[in-house]
Amino acid sequence: MKEDILEQLVDDYLQANGYFTKHNEKFRPLKDDRYVSKKDSGYSDIDVIGIHPYHKGSRRIKVVNCKSWQSGIKLDQWFSKIKEKKGINHNRKEAWKMFRELANQKWADGFISRIKKLTGSYRFTYVIAGTEIIGNQSKWRNDKEFKKNLHGNPIEFLTVKDILDYMHKNTSKTVAPSDVGRLLQVINASKWMKNMNEIEI
């Protein structure tokens, strides 16, 4: 089950690109000598996994962490808070826990083990999806700790604009197979965007 609208958008986008998808797959650290029951018994989850039948290498599997924050993902602020092990906002939850598969090795190992069990592969592309991506993406892509924890797999970013641009461009007049595709078709048929562009401000 897809728990929020961003997960639905990502799911439809991946399927439109030829991926089969799974959602909300739980994972936690492996029960090895690093496992601490009091800290590690709870689960995190993988929002969306896409598996492409024809792509090779890391492109074959997309593993997506969805953050549908209204203010977007402010990469520089989050990066600093993760590295400095600071809390976030009023709830003071540690920032790294929002990206634990990037920032903590034992959580990363549990994450990758779960992907291997689901897909048969350790190779994948890790995707951070948000309403908007703000700041320095290369800092995340090239961070040595993140790369080590992901076993060298690449990091990509995806925005709602990226998704809607692609879906709008590739949605024909034939009834679309996805909820997002059908919604865009109905919006196009209504001439709503054309009317909006003609409104004088």
Residue pairs with C-beta under 8 A, 6 or more apart in sequence:
1 23
1 24
2 8
2 11
2 23
2 24
2 48
3 23
3 24
3 47
4 66
4 68
5 68
6 66
6 67
6 68
6 129
6 130
6 131
6 160
7 23
7 47
7 48
7 66
7 68
8 179
8 180
9 160
9 163
9 164
9 180
10 47
10 48
10 64
10 66
10 129
10 158
10 163
11 21
11 23
11 48
11 178
12 163
12 167
12 178
12 179
12 180
12 181
13 158
13 162
13 163
13 166
13 167
13 180
14 21
14 48
14 50
14 62
14 64
15 21
15 50
15 177
15 178
16 166
16 167
16 170
16 178
16 181
17 50
17 52
17 166
18 52
18 53
18 54
19 50
19 51
19 52
19 62
20 50
20 51
20 52
20 53
21 48
21 49
21 50
21 51
22 48
22 49
22 51
22 118
23 47
23 48
23 49
24 45
24 46
24 47
25 45
25 46
25 49
25 114
25 118
26 43
26 44
26 45
26 46
26 114
27 43
27 44
27 45
27 46
27 101
27 110
27 111
27 113
27 114
28 40
28 41
28 42
28 43
28 44
28 107
28 110
29 35
29 40
29 106
29 107
29 109
29 110
30 106
30 109
30 110
30 113
32 106
34 106
35 106
40 106
44 100
44 101
44 107
44 111
46 63
46 64
46 65
46 111
46 114
46 115
47 64
47 65
47 66
47 129
48 62
48 63
48 64
48 66
49 61
49 62
49 63
49 64
49 115
49 118
49 119
50 61
50 62
50 63
50 64
51 60
51 61
51 119
52 59
52 60
52 61
52 62
57 123
58 123
58 124
58 125
58 153
58 154
59 125
60 121
60 123
60 124
61 115
61 119
61 121
61 123
61 124
61 125
62 124
62 125
62 127
63 115
63 124
63 125
63 126
63 127
64 127
64 128
64 129
64 158
65 99
65 101
65 126
65 127
65 128
65 129
66 129
66 130
67 73
67 98
67 128
67 129
67 130
67 131
68 130
68 131
69 130
69 131
70 131
71 131
71 132
72 130
72 131
72 132
72 133
72 134
73 128
73 130
73 131
73 132
73 133
73 134
73 135
74 134
74 135
75 133
75 134
75 135
75 136
75 137
75 139
75 140
76 135
76 136
76 139
77 135
78 95
78 98
78 99
79 135
79 136
79 139
79 140
79 143
80 86
81 87
81 88
81 95
81 96
82 95
82 96
82 99
82 102
82 103
85 94
85 95
85 96
86 94
86 95
87 93
87 94
87 95
88 94
88 95
88 98
96 103
96 104
99 128
100 107
100 108
100 111
101 107
101 108
101 111
101 112
101 126
101 149
101 150
102 108
102 126
102 140
102 145
102 146
102 149
102 150
102 155
103 145
103 146
103 149
104 149
105 148
105 149
108 149
108 150
108 151
112 122
112 150
112 151
115 121
115 122
115 124
116 122
122 151
122 153
123 153
124 153
125 153
125 154
125 155
125 156
126 150
126 153
126 154
126 155
126 156
127 155
127 156
127 157
127 158
128 140
128 155
128 156
128 157
128 158
129 157
129 158
129 159
130 157
130 158
130 159
130 160
131 159
131 160
132 159
132 160
132 161
133 157
133 158
133 159
137 157
140 146
140 155
140 157
141 154
141 155
146 155
163 180
164 180
164 184
167 178
167 180
167 181
167 184
168 184
168 188
171 181
171 184
171 185
171 188
173 185
175 182
175 185
176 182
176 184
176 185
187 193
